[in-house]
Amino acid sequence: MPKRFITERDIGAYSAQGMTELVIEPDMVLTDMAVERARAAKIRLIRPDGVSTPPVSAVAPDATSPVQSQARSEVHAQVRAAVIARLGGEPEGLDAIIAAVLPRVS
């Protein structure tokens, strides 16, 4: 069975249509940015087992010290500059991608 990729752009279109829930079918693959966009748009993602993503307000804020926040901001800026230099321009959603990835590698 071929996979159907759901992207950030798809979620934006669903949001514009007023969708508040999306049932994730077995053939669907959501990109990380699609998941982030769904949270921002308050679209609940429901897996086939009935488990859903928490609403954005239920996601705990990142508990970091001011020093960690400063270090993360500096790393974010360095990564951003490196990506723009490498690609010759700023790709759409760059800051959101960096923000989503940094907690996973810090």
C-alpha positions as CSV (number, residue, x, y, z in Angstrom):
1,M,0.0,0.0,0.0
2,P,1.6,3.4,-1.0
3,K,2.1,5.9,1.8
4,R,0.4,9.3,1.8
5,F,2.6,12.1,3.1
6,I,0.8,14.9,5.0
7,T,2.9,18.0,5.0
8,E,2.8,21.4,6.8
9,R,1.1,22.8,3.7
10,D,-1.7,20.2,3.9
11,I,-2.3,21.0,7.5
12,G,-2.5,24.7,6.6
13,A,-5.2,23.9,4.1
14,Y,-7.1,21.7,6.6
15,S,-6.9,24.6,9.1
16,A,-8.2,27.1,6.5
17,Q,-11.2,24.7,5.9
18,G,-12.0,24.8,9.7
19,M,-10.8,21.2,10.4
20,T,-10.2,20.6,14.1
21,E,-9.4,16.9,14.0
22,L,-7.5,14.6,11.7
23,V,-7.7,10.8,11.9
24,I,-4.3,9.4,11.0
25,E,-5.0,6.5,8.7
26,P,-2.5,3.6,8.5
27,D,-1.2,4.7,5.1
28,M,-0.6,8.3,6.3
29,V,2.8,9.7,7.3
30,L,3.0,13.1,8.9
31,T,6.1,15.2,8.6
32,D,7.5,16.7,11.8
33,M,6.5,20.1,10.5
34,A,3.0,18.9,9.8
35,V,2.7,17.8,13.4
36,E,4.0,21.2,14.6
37,R,1.6,23.1,12.3
38,A,-1.3,21.0,13.5
39,R,-0.5,21.8,17.1
40,A,-0.2,25.5,16.3
41,A,-3.5,25.4,14.4
42,K,-5.1,23.4,17.3
43,I,-5.9,20.4,15.1
44,R,-6.1,17.3,17.1
45,L,-4.3,14.3,15.5
46,I,-6.1,11.0,16.2
47,R,-4.3,7.8,15.6
48,P,-6.1,4.6,14.6
49,D,-5.8,3.3,18.2
50,G,-7.8,6.3,19.3
51,V,-4.9,8.1,21.0
52,S,-4.7,11.8,20.2
53,T,-2.1,14.4,20.5
54,P,-2.5,16.8,23.5
55,P,-3.8,20.2,22.7
56,V,-1.2,22.9,22.5
57,S,-2.1,24.3,25.8
58,A,-1.5,21.0,27.5
59,V,2.1,20.8,26.3
60,A,4.5,21.7,29.1
61,P,6.7,24.7,28.5
62,D,10.4,24.0,28.2
63,A,11.9,24.3,31.7
64,T,15.4,25.7,31.0
65,S,17.5,28.1,33.0
66,P,18.4,31.5,31.6
67,V,21.9,30.3,30.8
68,Q,20.5,27.3,28.9
69,S,18.0,29.6,27.1
70,Q,20.9,31.9,26.0
71,A,23.0,28.9,24.9
72,R,20.1,27.5,22.9
73,S,19.5,31.0,21.3
74,E,23.1,31.1,20.3
75,V,23.1,27.6,18.8
76,H,19.8,28.5,17.0
77,A,21.4,31.6,15.5
78,Q,24.5,29.6,14.4
79,V,22.5,26.8,12.8
80,R,20.3,29.4,11.1
81,A,23.3,31.2,9.7
82,A,25.0,28.0,8.5
83,V,21.8,26.7,6.7
84,I,21.3,30.1,5.0
85,A,24.9,30.2,3.9
86,R,24.8,26.6,2.6
87,L,21.6,27.0,0.7
88,G,22.1,30.6,-0.4
89,G,18.8,31.7,1.1
90,E,16.3,31.1,3.8
91,P,14.0,28.1,3.3
92,E,10.4,28.4,4.4
93,G,9.9,27.5,8.0
94,L,13.6,27.4,8.9
95,D,13.1,28.8,12.5
96,A,10.4,26.4,13.3
97,I,12.5,23.5,12.0
98,I,15.4,24.5,14.1
99,A,13.2,25.1,17.2
100,A,11.8,21.6,16.7
101,V,15.1,19.9,16.3
102,L,17.2,21.7,19.0
103,P,15.5,20.1,22.0
104,R,16.2,16.6,20.6
105,V,20.0,17.2,20.3
106,S,20.6,19.4,23.3
